[in-house]
Amino acid sequence: MKIKTTEFVLSVAQPSQLPQPTLPEIAFAGKSNVGKSTLINSLLNRKNLVKTSSTPGKTRLLNFFLINQKFHLVDLPGYGYAKVSRSMKEEWSKLIENYLSNRSALKVVILIIDIRHGPNEGDLQLKQWLDYYQIPSIIVANKVDKLKRNEIVKQLKKTQEALQLTKPPIQHSSLKRIGRNEIWLALTPFLGLSSDDNPR
């Protein structure tokens, strides 16, 4: 299956605005400025479907995108941006937690880590939260083009140990188009697709 259609559906500011959970959903999470929007665009072979910004913390809503009329990608607000007010952070936290803990259509969360820095406190907390509620997760080490090979190996091991993973995170670089197929392959069972039906 190729990516034939991509469509922005809506932005959600509160749980009451969530669409009916009729299609499988993949959520993307990570700290502000981790490259979440760029990664989603890379997966979908689109340049500007998800708006990117040089200003961290710009995504403040749950943004839903319909792919091939078959499933949704959900872009969650980034966390850890210092210049956002405490009240705003609390609103985001409540919105994200409500979505993650109650959404029946949610199949898996892609947690994006900046490989240059490894997991921060927010990443660790989210991974522990997902594990506690038995929500499947796929860990992606983003921006591998920023490091040399030996540094990548070191940081992958650091991330694997910190998040207590059974295998290293998936490496990804939008710039060098690394890891895109691996991410789709990891998503395949959650979408009810066969490996031959893998989006590309």
C-alpha positions in Angstrom: 0.0 0.0 0.0 1.4 3.4 -1.0 0.5 6.6 0.8 -2.2 7.8 -1.6 -4.0 10.4 0.4 -3.2 12.5 3.4 -5.6 14.9 4.9 -5.6 17.2 8.0 -8.8 16.4 9.9 -9.0 18.7 12.9 -7.2 20.1 16.0 -8.4 19.2 19.4 -8.1 21.4 22.5 -10.2 19.4 24.9 -11.5 15.8 25.1 -15.0 16.7 24.1 -13.7 17.6 20.6 -12.2 14.3 19.8 -13.6 12.6 16.7 -15.4 9.3 17.0 -12.8 6.4 17.5 -13.7 4.5 14.4 -10.3 4.2 12.8 -6.9 3.0 14.3 -4.8 5.8 15.6 -1.0 6.2 15.9 0.2 9.0 18.3 3.5 10.8 18.0 5.0 12.2 21.3 8.3 13.8 22.2 9.8 16.9 23.8 9.5 20.2 22.0 11.9 20.7 19.1 12.7 17.0 18.9 11.7 17.0 15.2 8.3 15.4 15.6 6.5 17.3 12.7 9.5 16.7 10.3 9.4 13.0 11.1 5.7 12.7 10.4 6.2 14.5 7.1 9.1 12.2 6.3 6.9 9.1 7.0 4.2 10.4 4.7 6.5 11.6 1.9 5.1 15.1 2.3 7.0 18.3 2.9 4.5 20.5 4.7 1.4 18.4 5.8 2.5 18.9 9.4 3.6 22.5 9.9 7.2 22.7 11.3 8.5 25.7 13.3 11.8 26.9 14.6 9.9 28.0 17.8 9.5 25.1 20.3 6.2 24.6 21.9 4.1 25.8 19.0 2.0 22.6 18.8 -0.5 23.1 21.5 -3.3 20.9 20.3 -3.9 17.3 19.3 -3.7 17.3 15.5 -5.4 14.5 13.6 -4.4 13.5 10.0 -6.3 10.9 8.0 -4.1 8.6 5.9 -5.4 6.6 3.0 -8.9 6.9 4.5 -7.8 4.0 6.8 -6.1 5.3 9.9 -5.2 8.5 11.8 -1.8 9.9 12.8 -2.1 12.1 15.9 0.5 14.8 16.6 0.6 15.4 20.3 1.9 18.7 21.9 5.6 18.6 22.7 6.6 18.8 26.3 9.4 20.4 28.3 9.4 23.8 26.7 10.5 26.2 29.5 8.9 29.4 28.1 5.4 28.0 28.3 3.4 29.1 31.3 2.8 26.6 34.1 -0.9 26.7 33.6 -0.5 26.0 29.9 1.8 23.0 30.6 -0.9 21.7 33.0 -3.6 22.0 30.3 -1.4 20.2 27.8 -0.6 17.5 30.4 -4.3 16.9 31.2 -5.2 16.8 27.5 -2.5 14.3 26.6 -3.1 12.1 29.6 -6.8 12.0 29.0 -6.3 11.1 25.3 -3.6 8.4 26.1 -5.5 6.8 28.9 -9.0 6.8 27.5 -8.7 6.5 23.7 -10.0 3.2 22.5 -8.7 3.7 18.9 -5.1 4.4 20.0 -3.0 1.4 18.9 0.6 2.6 19.6 2.6 5.6 20.6 5.8 6.6 18.8 8.1 8.2 21.3 10.7 10.3 19.6 14.1 10.9 21.3 16.8 13.3 20.2 19.7 11.0 19.9 22.2 13.8 20.6 21.0 14.1 24.1 19.3 10.8 25.0 16.0 10.6 27.0 15.2 13.5 29.3 13.0 13.5 32.4 9.9 14.0 30.4 10.8 11.1 28.0 11.4 8.8 31.0 8.2 9.7 32.7 6.1 9.2 29.5 7.7 5.8 28.9 7.0 4.7 32.5 3.4 6.0 32.2 2.9 4.1 28.9 4.3 0.9 30.4 2.2 1.2 33.5 -1.0 1.5 31.4 0.2 -1.2 29.0 0.1 1.1 26.0 2.4 -0.2 23.2 5.2 2.2 22.2 7.9 2.4 19.5 11.0 4.4 20.4 12.6 6.4 17.6 16.1 8.0 18.0 15.8 11.0 15.8 18.4 13.2 14.1 21.1 10.5 13.7 22.6 12.6 10.8 23.9 15.0 13.5 26.3 12.4 15.0 29.2 10.3 13.9 28.8 6.5 13.8 30.6 5.7 17.0 28.5 8.4 18.8 25.3 7.0 17.4 26.2 3.5 18.8 27.0 5.1 22.2 23.8 7.1 22.4 21.6 4.2 21.2 22.9 2.1 24.0 22.4 4.9 26.5 18.8 5.3 25.4 18.1 1.6 25.4 19.4 1.3 29.0 17.6 4.4 30.3 14.3 3.4 28.9 14.8 -0.3 29.7 14.2 -1.5 26.2 14.7 -5.0 25.0 16.2 -3.7 21.7 17.8 -0.4 20.5 15.5 2.4 19.3 14.9 2.8 15.6 17.3 5.2 14.0 15.8 8.0 12.0 16.9 11.0 9.9 14.6 13.0 7.7 17.5 14.6 6.0 19.2 11.3 5.0 15.9 9.4 4.8 17.1 6.8 7.4 14.7 4.6 9.3 11.5 5.5 7.4 10.8 1.9 6.2 11.8 0.5 9.6 9.2 2.6 11.4 6.5 1.6 9.0 7.5 -2.0 9.4 7.2 -1.7 13.2 3.8 -0.1 12.8 2.4 -2.8 10.4 1.0 -5.1 13.1 -0.8 -2.3 14.9 -2.6 -1.2 11.7 -3.7 -4.7 10.7 -1.5 -4.6 7.6 0.7 -7.4 6.2 4.4 -6.7 5.5 3.5 -6.7 1.8 0.9 -4.0 2.5 3.5 -1.8 4.1 3.0 2.0 3.3 5.7 3.6 1.3 
